[in-house]
Amino acid sequence: MISRIDLRGDAFPAEGIDRDLLPRAELDVAAALEKVRPICDDVHHRGTAALIEYAERFDGVRIERVRVPAEAITRALEELDPAVRAALEESIRRARLVHREQRRADKTVQVVPGGTVTERWVPVDRVGLYVPGGRSVYPSSVVMNVVPAQEAGVGSMAVSSPPQKEFGGLPHPTILAACALLGVDEVYAAGGAQAVAMFAYGTDECRPATMVTGPGNIWVAAAKRLLKGRIGIDAEAGPTEIAILADDTADPAHVAADLISQAEHDPLAASVLVTDSEDLATAVEKELETQVAATKHIEDRIVPALGGRQSGIVLVDGLEQGLEVVNAYAAEHLEIQTADAAAVAARVRNAGAIFVGAWSPVSLGDYAAGSNLSLIHIEMCIRDSSGLSVQSFLRGIHVVDYTREALAEVAGHVVTLAEAEDLPAHGAAVKARFDWKVPDSK
C-alpha cells in the first residue's frame, strides 16, 4: 500500500540529502498555466456571463447570478447543526486568540538624534478569500482565511466557493454558515481559476481585490501564478502533505491514523513517515491495512494517495539523519513523535507547522488548535516572497504542543468538524488516541 525508501548505511548520501531522493508528487503548474489562461482572459472580458457559463461547464449547474443572496447566508446559519455550530464557534474563538497576538505594532527607531525610521504595518484594502469545494466541504478554510484577515484590519473581504448542484447552485451551506458566523456577507458561487480571475479583474457583481488567499487545486495554483502581477497572492498551494518523524516510542496506530488523515484529502496528497525503527515501519504498514479498510474514501483518495510516488516510509540510521531528511523535505505539516519530542521539534528548520508529541495530531491543527491550516509549501517560499526585508528571511511556524488532557477537551469538536467536512479519517486520528472513544467536549 505504501512504498519504502531505505536510506540506511551507505545509501544515505555523504554530501547531504537530495530532494529528488524523497517522495514528492509531480505537479506541472507551468503546463496548467496555458489551460487557465483563456479562462482568466474570458472572465476579464465578459465578467459575470463567463462565470455563469463556467459554473455550468465545470460544476454542472446553471446559476442566474454569482453573488450569493444575503438571505441564503442567513438561512444557512439558522439551519446549521447545533453541534457543528458549537465546534465552529470554538474553532473561531481559538483562532482569534492566536491571530490577535500576531498583529504587529508600528515601531520607530531613532537612528540619530532627530532622525528616525518607522516601520508601519498597514492592512491591504480588499482581499478575496477562496474556499475550495468538490471532494469535501471546508468551513475550516473559511475560518483560517477570514480570522487573520479580520485581525489584520482588512476593511473589505469577499469569499468565493464553487457552486454546488445539490444546493441549487449555491456554495455548500456549511460554508455559508461559517461566513455568517464570521460576519462575512459578501460571498460568491465561483470556483477554480475563474474565481481567482474574478478577484483579480472584478466583474459587475464583484469589485476587484488587491490580494487573493486560500488553498485550491492545480488550476487555482496556476491562476495565482498567472495573475500575481495583477493581484497579490499568498502562495501556490499544492495538495496537502504530512511528514512524521518517529522513533520506536511512537504508537503505530497513531502514526497510521495520521498518515491516513491527510491521504483522505486528495489522491495526490502526500503521507511520509521518516523513522529509524524498522519495527515501527512494519507495524505502521500493518496498521494501515487495518485502518484503511475501516474508513471512507478508500478507492478514490486514500489508496491512490498512500500508494503514489508522493508517499512512502523513509528508513534512516538515527534521529540525526531523520532530522536531515525532514528539513530537506520541508513538509507543510510535520509531526514529531519521538522521545523528547519538544527538543527534537526545536531543531526543525523547515516546515509549515510543527506538531509536537503524541497528543498534537495534524487534525487538531486543522480545526481547533488555534493555529492556521492555510500553510505554504516551503519549496515555494522564495518564489512567493514579498518585498525584501528581514521578514523575507523568516517564516512564521506554528508549534502545536497539546497534552492528552488538552486534546481530550476539544476532541469532540475536532471529530464533529471532521465529520461535517466528510473527512472521517481526520476524526479517527483523534479517536485513535482514546481507544476510539472520544470524551465529551466542554
KOLBA-648889 format. One record per residue (C-alpha): residue in one letter; x, y, z. Coordinates in Angstrom, 2 decimals. Example, Ala and Ser with C-alpha at 12.3 -4.5 7.8 and 13.67 -1.06 7.14 Angstrom:
2
<pt "a", <12.30, -4.50, 7.80>>
<pt "s", <13.67, -1.06, 7.14>>
END
This chain:
442
<pt "m", <0.00, 0.00, 0.00>>
<pt "i", <2.88, 2.36, 0.80>>
<pt "s", <6.43, 2.11, -0.51>>
<pt "r", <9.70, 2.15, 1.41>>
<pt "i", <12.85, 4.14, 0.75>>
<pt "d", <15.83, 2.73, 2.62>>
<pt "l", <18.49, 5.37, 3.29>>
<pt "r", <20.36, 3.43, 5.94>>
<pt "g", <24.05, 2.71, 5.77>>
<pt "d", <25.83, 3.63, 2.55>>
<pt "a", <22.52, 4.63, 0.92>>
<pt "f", <22.49, 7.88, 2.88>>
<pt "p", <24.35, 10.46, 0.74>>
<pt "a", <27.52, 11.72, 2.39>>
<pt "e", <27.06, 15.13, 0.76>>
<pt "g", <23.55, 15.53, 2.16>>
<pt "i", <20.01, 14.72, 1.12>>
<pt "d", <18.97, 15.36, -2.46>>
<pt "r", <15.29, 16.23, -2.51>>
<pt "d", <14.88, 14.02, -5.58>>
<pt "l", <15.51, 11.00, -3.33>>
<pt "l", <12.39, 11.77, -1.30>>
<pt "p", <8.72, 11.16, -2.11>>
<pt "r", <7.07, 14.05, -3.92>>
<pt "a", <4.11, 14.42, -6.25>>
<pt "e", <4.64, 15.66, -9.77>>
<pt "l", <2.68, 18.87, -10.32>>
<pt "d", <3.13, 20.66, -13.62>>
<pt "v", <1.76, 24.09, -12.79>>
<pt "a", <3.51, 25.53, -15.84>>
<pt "a", <1.51, 23.24, -18.16>>
<pt "a", <-1.70, 24.15, -16.34>>
<pt "l", <-0.97, 27.83, -17.00>>
<pt "e", <-1.85, 27.53, -20.67>>
<pt "k", <-5.16, 25.89, -19.83>>
<pt "v", <-6.23, 28.53, -17.32>>
<pt "r", <-5.06, 31.50, -19.39>>
<pt "p", <-8.08, 31.57, -21.75>>
<pt "i", <-10.43, 31.09, -18.78>>
<pt "c", <-8.92, 34.06, -16.94>>
<pt "d", <-8.96, 36.18, -20.11>>
<pt "d", <-12.61, 35.30, -20.66>>
<pt "v", <-13.57, 36.36, -17.14>>
<pt "h", <-11.59, 39.56, -17.66>>
<pt "h", <-13.57, 40.46, -20.77>>
<pt "r", <-17.03, 39.01, -20.08>>
<pt "g", <-17.21, 39.03, -16.29>>
<pt "t", <-20.35, 37.53, -14.76>>
<pt "a", <-21.53, 35.97, -18.02>>
<pt "a", <-18.31, 33.96, -18.25>>
<pt "l", <-18.56, 32.86, -14.60>>
<pt "i", <-22.12, 31.61, -15.18>>
<pt "e", <-21.01, 29.60, -18.20>>
<pt "y", <-18.07, 28.06, -16.32>>
<pt "a", <-20.37, 27.09, -13.44>>
<pt "e", <-22.42, 25.06, -15.89>>
<pt "r", <-19.36, 23.64, -17.66>>
<pt "f", <-17.22, 22.70, -14.64>>
<pt "d", <-19.73, 22.37, -11.79>>
<pt "g", <-22.71, 21.09, -13.71>>
<pt "v", <-25.17, 23.69, -12.50>>
<pt "r", <-26.88, 26.64, -14.15>>
<pt "i", <-26.91, 29.76, -11.98>>
<pt "e", <-28.60, 33.10, -12.56>>
<pt "r", <-26.21, 35.21, -10.53>>
<pt "v", <-22.81, 34.68, -8.94>>
<pt "r", <-23.22, 36.67, -5.74>>
<pt "v", <-24.98, 34.70, -3.02>>
<pt "p", <-28.13, 36.40, -1.70>>
<pt "a", <-27.90, 37.60, 1.91>>
<pt "e", <-30.96, 35.59, 2.88>>
<pt "a", <-29.26, 32.36, 1.77>>
<pt "i", <-26.33, 33.08, 4.11>>
<pt "t", <-28.68, 33.83, 7.00>>
<pt "r", <-30.75, 30.72, 6.32>>
<pt "a", <-27.65, 28.50, 6.25>>
<pt "l", <-26.72, 29.60, 9.76>>
<pt "e", <-30.27, 29.13, 11.04>>
<pt "e", <-30.33, 25.58, 9.69>>
<pt "l", <-26.81, 24.62, 10.79>>
<pt "d", <-26.49, 21.58, 13.01>>
<pt "p", <-26.03, 22.90, 16.61>>
<pt "a", <-23.02, 20.63, 17.21>>
<pt "v", <-21.31, 21.89, 14.06>>
<pt "r", <-22.09, 25.47, 15.07>>
<pt "a", <-20.60, 24.95, 18.54>>
<pt "a", <-17.48, 23.38, 17.03>>
<pt "l", <-17.07, 26.22, 14.53>>
<pt "e", <-17.54, 28.83, 17.25>>
<pt "e", <-14.84, 27.18, 19.35>>
<pt "s", <-12.54, 26.98, 16.33>>
<pt "i", <-13.11, 30.70, 15.67>>
<pt "r", <-12.50, 31.58, 19.31>>
<pt "r", <-9.19, 29.74, 19.43>>
<pt "a", <-8.07, 31.12, 16.07>>
<pt "r", <-8.78, 34.66, 17.27>>
<pt "l", <-6.74, 34.12, 20.44>>
<pt "v", <-3.69, 33.15, 18.40>>
<pt "h", <-4.03, 35.56, 15.48>>
<pt "r", <-4.83, 38.61, 17.61>>
<pt "e", <-1.39, 38.29, 19.18>>
<pt "q", <0.23, 38.33, 15.72>>
<pt "r", <-0.87, 41.89, 14.93>>
<pt "r", <2.32, 43.88, 14.68>>
<pt "a", <2.73, 47.24, 16.30>>
<pt "d", <4.35, 50.11, 14.45>>
<pt "k", <7.94, 50.54, 15.55>>
<pt "t", <10.08, 53.65, 15.44>>
<pt "v", <13.88, 53.51, 15.69>>
<pt "q", <15.87, 56.64, 16.39>>
<pt "v", <18.87, 56.30, 14.15>>
<pt "v", <20.43, 59.59, 15.19>>
<pt "p", <19.04, 62.45, 17.27>>
<pt "g", <16.27, 63.99, 15.20>>
<pt "g", <16.40, 61.12, 12.68>>
<pt "t", <14.04, 58.13, 12.96>>
<pt "v", <12.91, 55.22, 10.86>>
<pt "t", <9.39, 53.91, 11.41>>
<pt "e", <8.13, 50.53, 10.34>>
<pt "r", <4.37, 50.83, 9.84>>
<pt "w", <2.03, 47.96, 9.27>>
<pt "v", <-0.94, 48.68, 7.04>>
<pt "p", <-3.59, 46.11, 6.06>>
<pt "v", <-4.44, 45.54, 2.40>>
<pt "d", <-7.56, 47.36, 1.19>>
<pt "r", <-9.56, 44.37, -0.04>>
<pt "v", <-8.99, 40.62, -0.08>>
<pt "g", <-10.63, 37.75, -1.94>>
<pt "l", <-10.73, 34.56, 0.12>>
<pt "y", <-11.02, 31.32, -1.83>>
<pt "v", <-12.56, 28.24, -0.20>>
<pt "p", <-12.30, 25.02, -2.23>>
<pt "g", <-15.19, 22.64, -2.87>>
<pt "g", <-15.60, 19.42, -4.77>>
<pt "r", <-14.45, 16.32, -2.91>>
<pt "s", <-15.07, 17.80, 0.53>>
<pt "v", <-16.55, 20.86, 2.20>>
<pt "y", <-14.15, 23.15, 4.08>>
<pt "p", <-15.73, 25.55, 6.60>>
<pt "s", <-12.39, 25.34, 8.41>>
<pt "s", <-10.82, 27.13, 5.43>>
<pt "v", <-13.33, 29.95, 5.88>>
<pt "v", <-12.21, 30.33, 9.50>>
<pt "m", <-8.50, 30.16, 8.68>>
<pt "n", <-8.77, 32.74, 5.90>>
<pt "v", <-11.24, 35.18, 7.41>>
<pt "v", <-9.98, 35.36, 11.01>>
<pt "p", <-6.42, 36.53, 10.21>>
<pt "a", <-7.74, 39.00, 7.62>>
<pt "q", <-10.13, 40.46, 10.19>>
<pt "e", <-7.47, 40.61, 12.89>>
<pt "a", <-5.14, 42.36, 10.45>>
<pt "g", <-7.78, 45.05, 9.99>>
<pt "v", <-8.69, 44.34, 6.35>>
<pt "g", <-11.63, 46.61, 5.63>>
<pt "s", <-13.22, 44.71, 2.75>>
<pt "m", <-13.29, 40.98, 2.11>>
<pt "a", <-15.21, 38.56, -0.07>>
<pt "v", <-15.40, 34.76, -0.01>>
<pt "s", <-15.78, 32.58, -3.10>>
<pt "s", <-16.52, 28.86, -3.19>>
<pt "p", <-17.70, 26.62, -6.06>>
<pt "p", <-21.44, 26.33, -6.74>>
<pt "q", <-22.94, 23.00, -5.71>>
<pt "k", <-25.59, 21.33, -7.87>>
<pt "e", <-27.28, 19.68, -4.91>>
<pt "f", <-27.72, 23.07, -3.24>>
<pt "g", <-29.24, 24.88, -6.18>>
<pt "g", <-26.03, 26.47, -7.40>>
<pt "l", <-25.04, 27.95, -4.03>>
<pt "p", <-21.83, 27.07, -2.21>>
<pt "h", <-22.23, 24.37, 0.42>>
<pt "p", <-24.50, 25.62, 3.24>>
<pt "t", <-21.86, 24.89, 5.90>>
<pt "i", <-19.53, 27.27, 4.04>>
<pt "l", <-22.26, 29.91, 4.04>>
<pt "a", <-22.97, 29.33, 7.73>>
<pt "a", <-19.30, 29.79, 8.61>>
<pt "c", <-19.33, 33.08, 6.69>>
<pt "a", <-22.38, 34.17, 8.67>>
<pt "l", <-20.71, 33.33, 12.00>>
<pt "l", <-17.77, 35.50, 10.98>>
<pt "g", <-19.90, 38.39, 9.75>>
<pt "v", <-18.95, 37.99, 6.09>>
<pt "d", <-21.90, 38.84, 3.88>>
<pt "e", <-20.15, 39.10, 0.50>>
<pt "v", <-19.97, 35.57, -0.88>>
<pt "y", <-19.75, 34.32, -4.48>>
<pt "a", <-20.56, 30.99, -6.11>>
<pt "a", <-17.44, 30.64, -8.24>>
<pt "g", <-14.68, 28.07, -8.21>>
<pt "g", <-11.31, 27.28, -9.70>>
<pt "a", <-9.25, 29.58, -11.88>>
<pt "q", <-12.32, 31.64, -12.76>>
<pt "a", <-12.78, 32.66, -9.12>>
<pt "v", <-9.18, 33.90, -8.94>>
<pt "a", <-9.74, 35.85, -12.17>>
<pt "m", <-12.92, 37.35, -10.70>>
<pt "f", <-10.97, 38.69, -7.74>>
<pt "a", <-8.13, 39.90, -9.95>>
<pt "y", <-10.19, 41.73, -12.58>>
<pt "g", <-13.54, 42.31, -10.93>>
<pt "t", <-16.99, 41.96, -12.50>>
<pt "d", <-20.23, 43.89, -12.40>>
<pt "e", <-21.07, 41.96, -9.20>>
<pt "c", <-17.64, 41.79, -7.55>>
<pt "r", <-15.13, 44.61, -7.12>>
<pt "p", <-11.53, 43.62, -7.78>>
<pt "a", <-9.40, 42.72, -4.78>>
<pt "t", <-5.82, 43.64, -4.00>>
<pt "m", <-4.98, 40.15, -2.75>>
<pt "v", <-6.34, 36.61, -3.05>>
<pt "t", <-5.71, 33.87, -0.49>>
<pt "g", <-6.80, 30.33, 0.14>>
<pt "p", <-5.93, 26.78, -0.95>>
<pt "g", <-7.10, 25.05, -4.09>>
<pt "n", <-6.25, 22.56, -6.81>>
<pt "i", <-3.63, 22.86, -9.54>>
<pt "w", <-5.92, 25.14, -11.59>>
<pt "v", <-6.21, 27.59, -8.69>>
<pt "a", <-2.44, 27.46, -8.21>>
<pt "a", <-1.88, 28.09, -11.93>>
<pt "a", <-4.30, 31.04, -11.95>>
<pt "k", <-2.49, 32.55, -8.97>>
<pt "r", <0.83, 32.25, -10.76>>
<pt "l", <-0.64, 33.72, -13.94>>
<pt "l", <-2.31, 36.68, -12.23>>
<pt "k", <0.08, 37.52, -9.40>>
<pt "g", <1.35, 40.51, -11.35>>
<pt "r", <-2.23, 41.77, -11.27>>
<pt "i", <-3.19, 40.70, -7.74>>
<pt "g", <-1.25, 39.79, -4.62>>
<pt "i", <-1.29, 36.10, -3.66>>
<pt "d", <-0.47, 34.11, -0.55>>
<pt "a", <1.15, 31.06, -2.16>>
<pt "e", <0.74, 28.47, -4.88>>
<pt "a", <-0.55, 25.80, -2.53>>
<pt "g", <-0.44, 22.25, -3.82>>
<pt "p", <-2.00, 19.04, -2.50>>
<pt "t", <-1.72, 18.63, 1.26>>
<pt "e", <1.21, 16.75, 2.75>>
<pt "i", <2.17, 15.30, 6.11>>
<pt "a", <5.56, 14.07, 7.26>>
<pt "i", <6.01, 12.24, 10.56>>
<pt "l", <9.40, 11.88, 12.23>>
<pt "a", <9.05, 8.97, 14.64>>
<pt "d", <11.17, 6.56, 16.64>>
<pt "d", <10.36, 3.32, 18.46>>
<pt "t", <8.46, 5.21, 21.18>>
<pt "a", <5.69, 6.14, 18.72>>
<pt "d", <2.38, 4.32, 18.71>>
<pt "p", <1.97, 2.75, 15.24>>
<pt "a", <-1.82, 3.14, 15.45>>
<pt "h", <-1.42, 6.90, 15.93>>
<pt "v", <1.11, 7.19, 13.12>>
<pt "a", <-1.03, 5.22, 10.68>>
<pt "a", <-4.16, 7.18, 11.58>>
<pt "d", <-2.36, 10.46, 10.96>>
<pt "l", <-0.98, 9.34, 7.60>>
<pt "i", <-4.49, 8.33, 6.54>>
<pt "s", <-5.98, 11.60, 7.78>>
<pt "q", <-4.12, 13.58, 5.14>>
<pt "a", <-4.40, 10.93, 2.43>>
<pt "e", <-8.20, 11.28, 2.51>>
<pt "h", <-7.98, 14.83, 1.13>>
<pt "d", <-6.89, 14.02, -2.39>>
<pt "p", <-5.32, 11.20, -4.45>>
<pt "l", <-2.26, 13.45, -4.81>>
<pt "a", <-1.96, 14.08, -1.05>>
<pt "a", <1.42, 13.07, 0.38>>
<pt "s", <1.90, 10.98, 3.52>>
<pt "v", <5.51, 10.35, 4.55>>
<pt "l", <6.93, 8.57, 7.60>>
<pt "v", <10.60, 9.05, 8.47>>
<pt "t", <11.87, 6.63, 11.10>>
<pt "d", <14.95, 4.86, 12.39>>
<pt "s", <12.86, 1.92, 13.58>>
<pt "e", <12.17, -0.88, 11.12>>
<pt "d", <9.86, -2.47, 13.69>>
<pt "l", <7.77, 0.72, 13.75>>
<pt "a", <7.69, 0.85, 9.95>>
<pt "t", <6.41, -2.72, 9.78>>
<pt "a", <3.83, -2.11, 12.49>>
<pt "v", <2.61, 1.04, 10.72>>
<pt "e", <2.24, -0.87, 7.45>>
<pt "k", <0.06, -3.44, 9.23>>
<pt "e", <-1.99, -0.68, 10.87>>
<pt "l", <-2.52, 1.00, 7.51>>
<pt "e", <-4.00, -2.19, 6.08>>
<pt "t", <-6.40, -2.48, 9.01>>
<pt "q", <-7.38, 1.16, 9.37>>
<pt "v", <-7.76, 1.93, 5.66>>
<pt "a", <-10.17, -0.98, 5.27>>
<pt "a", <-12.35, 0.52, 8.01>>
<pt "t", <-12.53, 4.10, 6.73>>
<pt "k", <-14.22, 6.05, 3.93>>
<pt "h", <-12.90, 7.41, 0.62>>
<pt "i", <-10.71, 4.34, 0.15>>
<pt "e", <-10.54, 3.81, -3.59>>
<pt "d", <-10.90, 7.39, -4.83>>
<pt "r", <-8.46, 9.09, -2.46>>
<pt "i", <-6.72, 7.16, 0.30>>
<pt "v", <-5.31, 4.16, -1.58>>
<pt "p", <-4.06, 6.24, -4.56>>
<pt "a", <-2.52, 8.78, -2.18>>
<pt "l", <-0.73, 6.24, 0.02>>
<pt "g", <0.34, 4.19, -3.00>>
<pt "g", <1.51, 7.14, -5.07>>
<pt "r", <5.09, 8.24, -5.57>>
<pt "q", <4.44, 11.19, -3.26>>
<pt "s", <4.03, 8.93, -0.20>>
<pt "g", <6.37, 6.50, 1.49>>
<pt "i", <8.25, 5.28, 4.55>>
<pt "v", <11.84, 6.52, 4.71>>
<pt "l", <14.20, 4.44, 6.85>>
<pt "v", <17.25, 6.17, 8.33>>
<pt "d", <20.05, 5.45, 10.80>>
<pt "g", <19.05, 7.53, 13.82>>
<pt "l", <17.24, 10.79, 14.50>>
<pt "e", <20.12, 12.94, 13.25>>
<pt "q", <19.60, 11.58, 9.77>>
<pt "g", <15.85, 11.77, 10.30>>
<pt "l", <16.10, 15.49, 11.05>>
<pt "e", <18.21, 16.00, 7.95>>
<pt "v", <15.55, 14.26, 5.86>>
<pt "v", <12.57, 16.21, 7.24>>
<pt "n", <14.44, 19.51, 6.93>>
<pt "a", <15.17, 18.68, 3.28>>
<pt "y", <11.60, 17.53, 2.67>>
<pt "a", <10.18, 20.72, 4.25>>
<pt "a", <6.69, 19.41, 4.90>>
<pt "e", <3.57, 21.50, 5.04>>
<pt "h", <2.61, 19.59, 8.22>>
<pt "l", <5.32, 17.90, 10.30>>
<pt "e", <4.61, 15.70, 13.31>>
<pt "i", <7.33, 14.80, 15.80>>
<pt "q", <6.54, 11.53, 17.57>>
<pt "t", <9.79, 10.73, 19.32>>
<pt "a", <11.25, 10.63, 22.79>>
<pt "d", <11.76, 14.23, 23.97>>
<pt "a", <9.67, 15.46, 21.04>>
<pt "a", <9.84, 19.13, 22.05>>
<pt "a", <13.64, 19.14, 21.91>>
<pt "v", <13.61, 17.40, 18.53>>
<pt "a", <11.00, 19.86, 17.21>>
<pt "a", <13.17, 22.77, 18.28>>
<pt "r", <15.79, 21.60, 15.78>>
<pt "v", <13.46, 21.64, 12.78>>
<pt "r", <14.28, 24.47, 10.37>>
<pt "n", <11.84, 23.86, 7.53>>
<pt "a", <8.14, 23.15, 7.99>>
<pt "g", <4.85, 24.91, 7.55>>
<pt "a", <3.68, 23.84, 11.01>>
<pt "i", <5.14, 21.51, 13.62>>
<pt "f", <3.00, 19.21, 15.78>>
<pt "v", <4.79, 18.06, 18.91>>
<pt "g", <4.22, 14.69, 20.56>>
<pt "a", <1.51, 12.07, 20.60>>
<pt "w", <-1.31, 14.42, 21.57>>
<pt "s", <-0.86, 17.05, 18.87>>
<pt "p", <-2.14, 15.45, 15.65>>
<pt "v", <-2.44, 17.46, 12.45>>
<pt "s", <-6.24, 17.05, 12.67>>
<pt "l", <-6.15, 19.20, 15.80>>
<pt "g", <-4.37, 21.96, 13.89>>
<pt "d", <-6.83, 21.61, 11.02>>
<pt "y", <-9.72, 22.55, 13.24>>
<pt "a", <-9.22, 23.70, 16.79>>
<pt "a", <-5.63, 24.20, 17.98>>
<pt "g", <-5.77, 27.93, 17.29>>
<pt "s", <-3.04, 27.61, 14.66>>
<pt "n", <-3.68, 28.21, 10.96>>
<pt "l", <-4.20, 25.37, 8.49>>
<pt "s", <-3.67, 27.60, 5.43>>
<pt "l", <0.00, 26.76, 5.15>>
<pt "i", <2.51, 27.32, 2.39>>
<pt "h", <4.76, 24.73, 0.89>>
<pt "i", <8.27, 25.71, 1.90>>
<pt "e", <9.70, 24.88, -1.52>>
<pt "m", <7.60, 27.77, -2.87>>
<pt "c", <8.58, 30.36, -0.27>>
<pt "i", <11.25, 32.21, -2.24>>
<pt "r", <9.12, 32.29, -5.36>>
<pt "d", <6.23, 33.83, -3.47>>
<pt "s", <8.15, 36.19, -1.18>>
<pt "s", <7.00, 39.75, -0.71>>
<pt "g", <9.24, 42.85, -0.80>>
<pt "l", <12.68, 42.17, 0.60>>
<pt "s", <13.02, 42.74, 4.36>>
<pt "v", <14.09, 40.80, 7.41>>
<pt "q", <10.74, 39.08, 7.26>>
<pt "s", <11.61, 37.74, 3.83>>
<pt "f", <14.06, 35.52, 5.53>>
<pt "l", <11.85, 34.39, 8.35>>
<pt "r", <8.87, 32.07, 8.34>>
<pt "g", <6.04, 32.01, 10.79>>
<pt "i", <5.82, 28.49, 12.11>>
<pt "h", <3.02, 27.39, 14.45>>
<pt "v", <4.29, 24.89, 17.01>>
<pt "v", <1.31, 22.95, 18.33>>
<pt "d", <2.06, 21.17, 21.64>>
<pt "y", <-1.02, 19.76, 23.38>>
<pt "t", <-1.18, 17.41, 26.36>>
<pt "r", <-3.53, 14.45, 26.43>>
<pt "e", <-5.94, 16.36, 28.63>>
<pt "a", <-5.94, 19.42, 26.37>>
<pt "l", <-6.65, 17.29, 23.31>>
<pt "a", <-9.39, 15.44, 25.18>>
<pt "e", <-11.14, 18.73, 25.98>>
<pt "v", <-11.56, 19.66, 22.33>>
<pt "a", <-11.60, 16.19, 20.75>>
<pt "g", <-15.37, 16.17, 20.33>>
<pt "h", <-15.30, 19.41, 18.36>>
<pt "v", <-12.48, 18.12, 16.15>>
<pt "v", <-14.38, 14.94, 15.36>>
<pt "t", <-17.61, 16.84, 14.74>>
<pt "l", <-15.96, 19.19, 12.26>>
<pt "a", <-14.14, 16.31, 10.56>>
<pt "e", <-17.44, 14.52, 10.06>>
<pt "a", <-19.12, 17.74, 8.90>>
<pt "e", <-16.45, 18.01, 6.20>>
<pt "d", <-16.93, 14.31, 5.31>>
<pt "l", <-13.33, 13.57, 6.31>>
<pt "p", <-13.85, 10.83, 8.93>>
<pt "a", <-10.19, 9.76, 8.99>>
<pt "h", <-9.35, 13.18, 10.44>>
<pt "g", <-11.63, 12.40, 13.35>>
<pt "a", <-10.32, 8.84, 13.56>>
<pt "a", <-6.79, 10.20, 14.04>>
<pt "v", <-8.08, 11.80, 17.25>>
<pt "k", <-10.27, 8.85, 18.27>>
<pt "a", <-7.28, 6.52, 17.95>>
<pt "r", <-5.68, 8.25, 20.90>>
<pt "f", <-8.64, 7.45, 23.15>>
<pt "d", <-9.33, 3.81, 22.24>>
<pt "w", <-11.80, 5.15, 19.67>>
<pt "k", <-13.93, 6.69, 22.40>>
<pt "v", <-13.99, 10.48, 22.21>>
<pt "p", <-14.66, 12.23, 25.53>>
<pt "d", <-17.35, 14.87, 25.70>>
<pt "s", <-16.14, 18.36, 24.79>>
<pt "k", <-16.91, 21.20, 27.12>>
END
